[in-house]
């Protein structure tokens, strides 16, 4: 009896090849992304967003404070060392864990002396120490070694008055009229600086050195500007600080009288 042979062909399509060109066995389309690629991590994306937000904030602040114009351009002390200076200044800046004390040398070199002090306002810089005023119930003075940053002594005060600050601050008058800023020395009315400046720019304060030869100006751009008290030279940028309301004290500034009660 003869046997009928079965054909090897079938209507069912053959399975896809198992090489690179094939898809998953279940027929689901393969992703178009490279399996070896990595997607950005959430942390990296967050850092990028924070960086962009910071940049926008800085631009907004600059626009609000100075508009499109920049503060007046000045040479630095390093670029124009003459006339020369021999005295240093110090200032304090408040931080969450207490005040930080900074010292600026005549060369323009700045250093942080220390942080975490109870005081905040500097009122003197004698041969012995820098005196920092402590406000509130514990009103008194912290006497700080400018080299080590250590509090070498504390003193009570008989009372604080405006005279403690008048002798060193408020040494200048400044005004802007029709785009021209004029800064004059308060006591003698000597013109220290006249410059074209945006309306939003100003000099916040001025501090006369104990020898009467120099004035350090604090401008709204957060710069410490050095100018001779006779107005014989244009201000130079001595240093840039983080805020525009620092109140420097000159080296050689005595304690106001009556100074302290022990």
Secondary structure, DSSP 8 states (H G I E B T S, - for coil): -------S--SS-----SSTT---TT-----SS-TT-----HHHHHHHHHHHHHHHHHHHHHHHHHTTS------BTTT---S-----EEEEEEETTEEEEEEE-TTS-EEEEEEEES--EEEEE-SS-EEEEE-STT-EEEEE-TTT--EEEEEE-S---THHHHTTS--EEEEEETTEEEEEETTT--EEEEEE--TT--EEEEEE-TTSSEEEEEETTSEEEEEETT--S--EEEEE-S-S----EETT----SS--B-
